[in-house]
Amino acid sequence: MSKTGQSPPAAEAEKRGGTALPSFPGVDPADLERFFEANRSMIQNILDINRAMFDFMDTRFKSDAAVFDELCKYKDWQKASKVQTRFMSNLTQQYFDQTTKMMETATKLLSTQRLIEHD
């Protein structure tokens, strides 16, 4: 053991400008690398899902506010009804599209995890 308290392979890796995973008896370093890669992949996919949800909510709130402003301008119920009908049609389609995207992303997340787990 070196004076720094590191195992010799870790100390050598630092000298070369990198880091090395510590060695554990009975643990294959390749298994550790697959474990860390699976976690990196999973966290990236979760971040992508969160980003998509926040982008969708931002768009929805802006759209809701715009329609509300438009509805406030009308005194004619027939015109207001047309705006509301268009709004509900768009809202339904946007939620359907977002749900489809979320399902695709979730499927990607699960398939990536399965591939990593079965390696």
DSSP file (Angstrom, degrees, kcal/mol; ACC not computed):
  #  RESIDUE AA STRUCTURE BP1 BP2  ACC     N-H-->O    O-->H-N    N-H-->O    O-->H-N    TCO  KAPPA ALPHA  PHI   PSI    X-CA   Y-CA   Z-CA
    1    1 A M              0   0    0      0, 0.0     6,-0.2     0, 0.0     2,-0.0   0.000 360.0 360.0 360.0 139.9    0.0    0.0    0.0
    2    2 A S    >   -     0   0    0      4,-1.5     3,-1.3     1,-0.1     0, 0.0  -0.268 360.0-103.6 -81.4 171.7    1.3    3.4   -0.8
    3    3 A K  T 3  S+     0   0    0      1,-0.3    -1,-0.1     2,-0.1     0, 0.0   0.754 118.2  62.3 -66.8 -24.6    1.7    6.3    1.6
    4    4 A T  T 3  S-     0   0    0      2,-0.1    -1,-0.3     1,-0.1     3,-0.1   0.577 113.2-115.7 -79.1  -8.3   -1.4    8.0    0.2
    5    5 A G  S <  S+     0   0    0     -3,-1.3     2,-0.2     1,-0.3    -2,-0.1   0.483  75.5 124.3  88.7   2.3   -3.6    5.1    1.3
    6    6 A Q        -     0   0    0      1,-0.1    -4,-1.5     2,-0.1    -1,-0.3  -0.635  68.6-106.6 -93.8 153.1   -4.5    4.2   -2.3
    7    7 A S     >  -     0   0    0     -2,-0.2     4,-2.2    -6,-0.2     3,-0.4  -0.457  37.8-108.2 -70.4 153.5   -4.0    0.8   -3.8
    8    8 A P  H  > S+     0   0    0      0, 0.0     4,-2.5     0, 0.0     5,-0.2   0.866 116.9  53.3 -55.1 -41.9   -1.1    0.8   -6.3
    9    9 A P  H  > S+     0   0    0      0, 0.0     4,-2.2     0, 0.0     5,-0.1   0.906 110.9  46.9 -63.2 -37.6   -3.4    0.4   -9.4
   10   10 A A  H  > S+     0   0    0     -3,-0.4     4,-2.2     2,-0.2     5,-0.2   0.912 112.3  49.6 -67.4 -41.6   -5.4    3.5   -8.4
   11   11 A A  H  X S+     0   0    0     -4,-2.2     4,-1.7     1,-0.2    -1,-0.2   0.905 111.6  49.1 -63.7 -41.1   -2.3    5.5   -7.7
   12   12 A E  H  X S+     0   0    0     -4,-2.5     4,-1.5    -5,-0.2    -1,-0.2   0.895 109.2  52.6 -64.4 -40.0   -0.9    4.5  -11.1
   13   13 A A  H  <>S+     0   0    0     -4,-2.2     5,-2.6     1,-0.2     4,-0.2   0.901 107.9  51.2 -64.1 -40.0   -4.1    5.5  -12.8
   14   14 A E  H ><5S+     0   0    0     -4,-2.2     3,-1.4     1,-0.2    -1,-0.2   0.876 105.5  55.5 -65.2 -36.4   -4.1    8.9  -11.1
   15   15 A K  H 3<5S+     0   0    0     -4,-1.7    -1,-0.2     1,-0.3    -2,-0.2   0.852 106.1  52.3 -62.5 -33.4   -0.5    9.5  -12.3
   16   16 A R  T 3<5S-     0   0    0     -4,-1.5    -1,-0.3     2,-0.1    -2,-0.2   0.466 126.3-102.8 -82.1  -0.8   -1.7    8.8  -15.9
   17   17 A G  T < 5S+     0   0    0     -3,-1.4    -3,-0.2     1,-0.4     2,-0.2   0.503  90.8  87.5  95.8   3.6   -4.5   11.4  -15.5
   18   18 A G      < -     0   0    0     -5,-2.6    -1,-0.4    -6,-0.2     2,-0.3  -0.591  68.5-120.5-121.8-175.4   -7.4    9.0  -14.9
   19   19 A T        -     0   0    0     -2,-0.2     2,-0.4    -3,-0.1    -8,-0.1  -0.922  18.1-150.2-126.1 156.1   -9.1    7.3  -12.0
   20   20 A A        -     0   0    0     -2,-0.3     3,-0.1   -10,-0.1    -6,-0.0  -0.937  23.1-110.6-125.0 148.9   -9.6    3.6  -11.5
   21   21 A L        -     0   0    0     -2,-0.4    12,-0.0     1,-0.1    11,-0.0  -0.532  43.0-106.6 -71.5 142.0  -12.3    1.7   -9.7
   22   22 A P        -     0   0    0      0, 0.0     2,-0.4     0, 0.0    -1,-0.1  -0.361  35.6-115.5 -66.1 152.7  -11.1    0.1   -6.5
   23   23 A S        -     0   0    0     -3,-0.1     5,-0.1     3,-0.0   -13,-0.0  -0.750  27.7-166.3 -94.2 138.3  -10.7   -3.6   -6.7
   24   24 A F    >   -     0   0    0     -2,-0.4     3,-2.0     3,-0.4     2,-0.0  -0.974  32.2-103.0-121.1 135.6  -12.9   -5.8   -4.5
   25   25 A P  T 3  S+     0   0    0      0, 0.0     3,-0.1     0, 0.0     0, 0.0  -0.336 105.8   9.4 -58.7 131.0  -12.2   -9.4   -4.0
   26   26 A G  T 3  S+     0   0    0      1,-0.2     2,-0.5    -2,-0.0    -3,-0.0   0.494 102.3 113.3  80.0   3.9  -14.6  -11.6   -6.0
   27   27 A V    <   -     0   0    0     -3,-2.0    -3,-0.4     4,-0.0    -1,-0.2  -0.941  62.4-137.5-114.1 124.7  -16.0   -8.6   -8.0
   28   28 A D    >>  -     0   0    0     -2,-0.5     4,-1.5     1,-0.1     3,-1.1  -0.660  10.0-141.2 -77.8 124.1  -15.3   -8.4  -11.7
   29   29 A P  H 3> S+     0   0    0      0, 0.0     4,-2.4     0, 0.0    -1,-0.1   0.818 102.7  61.0 -55.8 -30.6  -14.4   -4.7  -12.6
   30   30 A A  H 3> S+     0   0    0      1,-0.2     4,-2.3     2,-0.2     5,-0.2   0.869 101.4  53.0 -64.5 -35.2  -16.4   -5.2  -15.9
   31   31 A D  H <> S+     0   0    0     -3,-1.1     4,-2.2     2,-0.2    -1,-0.2   0.902 108.9  49.2 -65.3 -40.4  -19.5   -5.9  -13.7
   32   32 A L  H  X S+     0   0    0     -4,-1.5     4,-2.5     2,-0.2    -2,-0.2   0.917 110.0  50.8 -63.8 -42.4  -19.0   -2.7  -11.9
   33   33 A E  H  X S+     0   0    0     -4,-2.4     4,-2.6     1,-0.2    -2,-0.2   0.913 110.1  49.3 -62.6 -42.5  -18.6   -0.7  -15.1
   34   34 A R  H  X S+     0   0    0     -4,-2.3     4,-2.5     2,-0.2    -1,-0.2   0.892 110.2  52.5 -61.9 -39.5  -21.9   -2.2  -16.4
   35   35 A F  H  X S+     0   0    0     -4,-2.2     4,-1.9     2,-0.2    -2,-0.2   0.938 112.0  44.0 -60.9 -47.9  -23.6   -1.3  -13.2
   36   36 A F  H  X S+     0   0    0     -4,-2.5     4,-2.5     1,-0.2    -2,-0.2   0.883 112.8  51.8 -67.2 -38.0  -22.4    2.3  -13.4
   37   37 A E  H  X S+     0   0    0     -4,-2.6     4,-2.6     2,-0.2    -1,-0.2   0.904 108.0  52.2 -63.9 -41.1  -23.3    2.5  -17.1
   38   38 A A  H  X S+     0   0    0     -4,-2.5     4,-2.6     1,-0.2    -2,-0.2   0.907 111.1  47.5 -60.8 -42.0  -26.8    1.3  -16.4
   39   39 A N  H  X S+     0   0    0     -4,-1.9     4,-2.7     2,-0.2     5,-0.2   0.911 111.2  50.0 -67.3 -41.8  -27.2    4.0  -13.7
   40   40 A R  H  X S+     0   0    0     -4,-2.5     4,-2.3     1,-0.2    -2,-0.2   0.933 113.7  46.5 -60.3 -45.1  -25.9    6.7  -16.1
   41   41 A S  H  X S+     0   0    0     -4,-2.6     4,-2.3     2,-0.2    -2,-0.2   0.918 113.4  48.2 -63.6 -45.0  -28.3    5.5  -18.8
   42   42 A M  H  X S+     0   0    0     -4,-2.6     4,-2.4     1,-0.2    -2,-0.2   0.924 112.3  48.1 -64.0 -44.8  -31.2    5.3  -16.4
   43   43 A I  H  X S+     0   0    0     -4,-2.7     4,-2.4     1,-0.2    -1,-0.2   0.899 111.1  51.1 -64.8 -40.0  -30.6    8.8  -14.9
   44   44 A Q  H  X S+     0   0    0     -4,-2.3     4,-2.2    -5,-0.2    -1,-0.2   0.914 111.0  48.4 -62.8 -42.5  -30.2   10.3  -18.4
   45   45 A N  H  X S+     0   0    0     -4,-2.3     4,-2.2     2,-0.2    -2,-0.2   0.891 111.0  50.3 -65.2 -39.2  -33.5    8.8  -19.4
   46   46 A I  H  X S+     0   0    0     -4,-2.4     4,-2.6     2,-0.2    -2,-0.2   0.904 110.0  50.6 -65.6 -40.6  -35.2   10.0  -16.3
   47   47 A L  H  X S+     0   0    0     -4,-2.4     4,-2.7     2,-0.2    -2,-0.2   0.901 109.2  51.8 -62.2 -40.4  -33.9   13.5  -16.9
   48   48 A D  H  X S+     0   0    0     -4,-2.2     4,-2.3     2,-0.2    -2,-0.2   0.904 110.1  48.8 -62.1 -41.3  -35.2   13.3  -20.5
   49   49 A I  H  X S+     0   0    0     -4,-2.2     4,-2.3     2,-0.2    -2,-0.2   0.933 112.6  47.5 -64.2 -45.9  -38.6   12.4  -19.2
   50   50 A N  H  X S+     0   0    0     -4,-2.6     4,-2.5     1,-0.2     5,-0.2   0.915 111.7  50.2 -61.8 -43.2  -38.6   15.2  -16.7
   51   51 A R  H  X S+     0   0    0     -4,-2.7     4,-2.5     1,-0.2    -1,-0.2   0.915 111.0  49.2 -61.7 -43.1  -37.5   17.7  -19.3
   52   52 A A  H  X S+     0   0    0     -4,-2.3     4,-2.3     2,-0.2    -1,-0.2   0.895 111.1  50.1 -64.1 -39.9  -40.3   16.6  -21.7
   53   53 A M  H  X S+     0   0    0     -4,-2.3     4,-2.6     2,-0.2    -2,-0.2   0.926 112.3  46.3 -65.5 -43.9  -42.9   16.9  -18.9
   54   54 A F  H  X S+     0   0    0     -4,-2.5     4,-2.4     2,-0.2    -2,-0.2   0.894 112.3  50.5 -67.1 -38.8  -41.8   20.4  -17.9
   55   55 A D  H  X S+     0   0    0     -4,-2.5     4,-2.3    -5,-0.2    -1,-0.2   0.914 111.8  48.6 -62.6 -42.2  -41.7   21.5  -21.6
   56   56 A F  H  X S+     0   0    0     -4,-2.3     4,-2.7     2,-0.2    -2,-0.2   0.930 111.8  48.2 -63.5 -45.8  -45.2   20.1  -22.1
   57   57 A M  H  X S+     0   0    0     -4,-2.6     4,-2.8     2,-0.2     5,-0.2   0.901 110.6  52.1 -63.5 -39.7  -46.5   21.8  -19.0
   58   58 A D  H  X S+     0   0    0     -4,-2.4     4,-2.1     2,-0.2    -1,-0.2   0.934 112.1  45.5 -60.2 -46.7  -44.9   25.1  -20.0
   59   59 A T  H  X S+     0   0    0     -4,-2.3     4,-2.4     1,-0.2    -2,-0.2   0.911 113.1  50.7 -63.0 -42.8  -46.6   24.9  -23.4
   60   60 A R  H  X S+     0   0    0     -4,-2.7     4,-3.0     2,-0.2    -2,-0.2   0.929 109.8  49.2 -62.5 -46.6  -49.9   23.9  -21.9
   61   61 A F  H  X S+     0   0    0     -4,-2.8     4,-2.4     1,-0.2    -1,-0.2   0.915 112.6  47.8 -61.7 -42.5  -49.9   26.8  -19.4
   62   62 A K  H  X S+     0   0    0     -4,-2.1     4,-2.2    -5,-0.2    -1,-0.2   0.912 113.7  47.7 -63.9 -41.8  -49.1   29.3  -22.2
   63   63 A S  H  X S+     0   0    0     -4,-2.4     4,-2.3     2,-0.2     5,-0.2   0.916 110.9  51.1 -64.6 -43.9  -51.8   27.9  -24.4
   64   64 A D  H  X S+     0   0    0     -4,-3.0     4,-2.4     1,-0.2    -2,-0.2   0.923 111.4  47.8 -59.4 -45.1  -54.4   27.9  -21.6
   65   65 A A  H  X S+     0   0    0     -4,-2.4     4,-2.5    -5,-0.2    -1,-0.2   0.901 110.7  51.4 -64.3 -41.2  -53.6   31.6  -20.9
   66   66 A A  H  X S+     0   0    0     -4,-2.2     4,-2.2     2,-0.2    -1,-0.2   0.908 111.6  46.6 -63.9 -42.0  -53.8   32.6  -24.5
   67   67 A V  H  X S+     0   0    0     -4,-2.3     4,-2.9     2,-0.2     5,-0.2   0.903 110.8  52.4 -68.0 -40.0  -57.2   30.9  -24.9
   68   68 A F  H  X S+     0   0    0     -4,-2.4     4,-2.0    -5,-0.2    -2,-0.2   0.929 110.1  48.7 -60.6 -44.4  -58.5   32.5  -21.7
   69   69 A D  H  X S+     0   0    0     -4,-2.5     4,-0.6     1,-0.2    -2,-0.2   0.914 112.6  48.6 -60.0 -42.7  -57.4   35.9  -23.0
   70   70 A E  H >X S+     0   0    0     -4,-2.2     3,-1.0     1,-0.2     4,-0.6   0.909 109.8  51.5 -64.8 -42.3  -59.1   35.2  -26.4
   71   71 A L  H >< S+     0   0    0     -4,-2.9     3,-0.9     1,-0.3    -1,-0.2   0.855 102.5  60.3 -64.0 -34.4  -62.3   34.1  -24.7
   72   72 A C  H 3< S+     0   0    0     -4,-2.0    -1,-0.3     1,-0.2    -2,-0.2   0.720  98.0  60.2 -66.6 -19.8  -62.5   37.2  -22.6
   73   73 A K  H << S+     0   0    0     -3,-1.0     2,-0.3    -4,-0.6    -1,-0.2   0.738  90.2  85.3 -78.6 -23.9  -62.7   39.3  -25.8
   74   74 A Y    <<  +     0   0    0     -3,-0.9     3,-0.0    -4,-0.6     0, 0.0  -0.613  39.7 172.9 -91.1 138.0  -65.9   37.8  -27.0
   75   75 A K        +     0   0    0     -2,-0.3     2,-0.6     1,-0.0    -1,-0.1   0.472  66.5  86.8-107.5 -12.2  -69.4   38.9  -26.0
   76   76 A D     >  -     0   0    0      1,-0.1     4,-2.1     2,-0.0     5,-0.2  -0.805  68.3-153.7 -91.5 119.6  -70.9   36.5  -28.6
   77   77 A W  H  > S+     0   0    0     -2,-0.6     4,-2.4     1,-0.2    -1,-0.1   0.798  92.4  58.5 -65.5 -29.4  -71.4   33.0  -27.1
   78   78 A Q  H  > S+     0   0    0      2,-0.2     4,-1.8     1,-0.2    -1,-0.2   0.923 108.7  43.9 -67.8 -42.2  -71.3   31.4  -30.5
   79   79 A K  H  > S+     0   0    0      2,-0.2     4,-2.1     1,-0.2    -2,-0.2   0.921 114.8  49.5 -66.0 -43.2  -67.8   32.7  -31.2
   80   80 A A  H  X S+     0   0    0     -4,-2.1     4,-2.5     1,-0.2    -2,-0.2   0.886 108.6  53.8 -62.7 -38.2  -66.7   31.9  -27.7
   81   81 A S  H  X S+     0   0    0     -4,-2.4     4,-2.6     2,-0.2    -1,-0.2   0.884 107.0  51.1 -64.5 -38.5  -68.0   28.4  -28.1
   82   82 A K  H  X S+     0   0    0     -4,-1.8     4,-2.5     2,-0.2    -1,-0.2   0.904 110.8  48.6 -64.9 -41.0  -66.0   27.9  -31.3
   83   83 A V  H  X S+     0   0    0     -4,-2.1     4,-2.6     2,-0.2    -2,-0.2   0.922 112.9  47.8 -63.9 -43.3  -62.9   29.0  -29.5
   84   84 A Q  H  X S+     0   0    0     -4,-2.5     4,-2.6     2,-0.2    -2,-0.2   0.895 111.3  50.4 -65.9 -39.7  -63.6   26.7  -26.6
   85   85 A T  H  X S+     0   0    0     -4,-2.6     4,-2.2     2,-0.2    -2,-0.2   0.926 112.6  46.5 -63.2 -44.9  -64.3   23.8  -29.0
   86   86 A R  H  X S+     0   0    0     -4,-2.5     4,-2.6     1,-0.2     5,-0.2   0.914 112.2  51.8 -61.9 -42.8  -61.0   24.4  -30.9
   87   87 A F  H  X S+     0   0    0     -4,-2.6     4,-2.9     1,-0.2    -2,-0.2   0.930 110.6  46.7 -59.9 -47.2  -59.2   24.7  -27.5
   88   88 A M  H  X S+     0   0    0     -4,-2.6     4,-2.5     2,-0.2    -1,-0.2   0.875 112.0  51.1 -65.6 -37.6  -60.6   21.3  -26.3
   89   89 A S  H  X S+     0   0    0     -4,-2.2     4,-2.1     2,-0.2    -1,-0.2   0.939 114.0  43.8 -63.9 -46.6  -59.7   19.6  -29.6
   90   90 A N  H  X S+     0   0    0     -4,-2.6     4,-2.8     2,-0.2    -2,-0.2   0.908 113.1  52.5 -63.9 -42.6  -56.1   20.9  -29.4
   91   91 A L  H  X S+     0   0    0     -4,-2.9     4,-2.5    -5,-0.2     5,-0.2   0.931 109.9  47.9 -59.8 -47.4  -55.9   20.0  -25.7
   92   92 A T  H  X S+     0   0    0     -4,-2.5     4,-2.3     1,-0.2    -1,-0.2   0.922 113.7  47.2 -60.6 -45.2  -57.0   16.5  -26.3
   93   93 A Q  H  X S+     0   0    0     -4,-2.1     4,-2.8     2,-0.2    -2,-0.2   0.904 111.6  50.8 -64.8 -41.5  -54.6   16.0  -29.2
   94   94 A Q  H  X S+     0   0    0     -4,-2.8     4,-2.5     2,-0.2    -2,-0.2   0.899 111.5  47.2 -65.1 -40.6  -51.7   17.5  -27.3
   95   95 A Y  H  X S+     0   0    0     -4,-2.5     4,-2.5    -5,-0.2    -1,-0.2   0.898 112.6  50.0 -67.2 -38.8  -52.3   15.2  -24.3
   96   96 A F  H  X S+     0   0    0     -4,-2.3     4,-2.2    -5,-0.2    -2,-0.2   0.945 112.7  46.6 -62.1 -47.7  -52.6   12.2  -26.6
   97   97 A D  H  X S+     0   0    0     -4,-2.8     4,-2.3     1,-0.2    -2,-0.2   0.907 113.3  48.7 -61.0 -43.2  -49.3   13.2  -28.4
   98   98 A Q  H  X S+     0   0    0     -4,-2.5     4,-2.7     2,-0.2    -1,-0.2   0.902 109.9  51.5 -66.3 -40.1  -47.5   13.8  -25.1
   99   99 A T  H  X S+     0   0    0     -4,-2.5     4,-2.4     2,-0.2    -1,-0.2   0.911 109.4  50.9 -62.1 -41.0  -48.7   10.5  -23.7
  100  100 A T  H  X S+     0   0    0     -4,-2.2     4,-2.2     2,-0.2    -2,-0.2   0.927 111.2  48.1 -61.1 -45.6  -47.4    8.7  -26.8
  101  101 A K  H  X S+     0   0    0     -4,-2.3     4,-2.5     1,-0.2    -2,-0.2   0.910 111.5  50.1 -61.3 -42.7  -44.0   10.3  -26.4
  102  102 A M  H  X S+     0   0    0     -4,-2.7     4,-2.6     1,-0.2    -1,-0.2   0.893 110.1  49.9 -65.2 -39.0  -43.9    9.4  -22.7
  103  103 A M  H  X S+     0   0    0     -4,-2.4     4,-2.5     2,-0.2    -1,-0.2   0.903 110.9  49.8 -65.5 -40.8  -44.7    5.8  -23.4
  104  104 A E  H  X S+     0   0    0     -4,-2.2     4,-2.2     2,-0.2    -2,-0.2   0.915 112.9  46.7 -62.9 -42.9  -42.0    5.7  -26.1
  105  105 A T  H  X S+     0   0    0     -4,-2.5     4,-2.5     2,-0.2    -2,-0.2   0.909 112.6  49.2 -66.4 -41.9  -39.5    7.1  -23.7
  106  106 A A  H  X S+     0   0    0     -4,-2.6     4,-2.5     2,-0.2    -2,-0.2   0.896 110.7  50.6 -64.2 -39.8  -40.5    4.8  -20.9
  107  107 A T  H  X S+     0   0    0     -4,-2.5     4,-2.7     2,-0.2     5,-0.2   0.912 110.6  49.5 -63.2 -42.4  -40.2    1.8  -23.3
  108  108 A K  H  X S+     0   0    0     -4,-2.2     4,-2.5     2,-0.2    -2,-0.2   0.916 110.5  51.0 -60.8 -44.4  -36.8    3.0  -24.3
  109  109 A L  H  X S+     0   0    0     -4,-2.5     4,-2.1     1,-0.2    -2,-0.2   0.931 113.2  44.4 -59.4 -47.6  -35.8    3.3  -20.7
  110  110 A L  H  X S+     0   0    0     -4,-2.5     4,-2.4     1,-0.2    -2,-0.2   0.904 113.6  49.1 -67.0 -41.6  -37.0   -0.2  -19.9
  111  111 A S  H  X S+     0   0    0     -4,-2.7     4,-2.2     2,-0.2    -1,-0.2   0.890 111.0  50.7 -67.4 -37.0  -35.4   -1.8  -22.9
  112  112 A T  H  X S+     0   0    0     -4,-2.5     4,-2.1    -5,-0.2    -1,-0.2   0.922 111.3  48.4 -63.3 -44.0  -32.1   -0.1  -22.2
  113  113 A Q  H  X S+     0   0    0     -4,-2.1     4,-2.6    -5,-0.2    -2,-0.2   0.899 110.7  50.7 -64.3 -40.4  -32.2   -1.4  -18.6
  114  114 A R  H  X S+     0   0    0     -4,-2.4     4,-1.8     2,-0.2    -1,-0.2   0.909 109.5  50.7 -64.4 -41.4  -33.0   -4.9  -19.7
  115  115 A L  H  < S+     0   0    0     -4,-2.2     4,-0.4     1,-0.2    -1,-0.2   0.915 113.4  45.1 -62.3 -42.5  -30.1   -5.0  -22.2
  116  116 A I  H >< S+     0   0    0     -4,-2.1     3,-1.0     1,-0.2    -2,-0.2   0.909 112.4  51.1 -68.1 -41.8  -27.7   -3.8  -19.6
  117  117 A E  H 3< S+     0   0    0     -4,-2.6    -1,-0.2     1,-0.2    -2,-0.2   0.810 110.6  49.3 -66.6 -29.6  -29.0   -6.2  -17.0
  118  118 A H  T 3<        0   0    0     -4,-1.8    -1,-0.2     1,-0.2    -2,-0.2   0.423 360.0 360.0 -93.5   1.7  -28.7   -9.2  -19.3
  119  119 A D    <         0   0    0     -3,-1.0    -1,-0.2    -4,-0.4    -2,-0.1   0.494 360.0 360.0 -74.0 360.0  -25.1   -8.5  -20.5
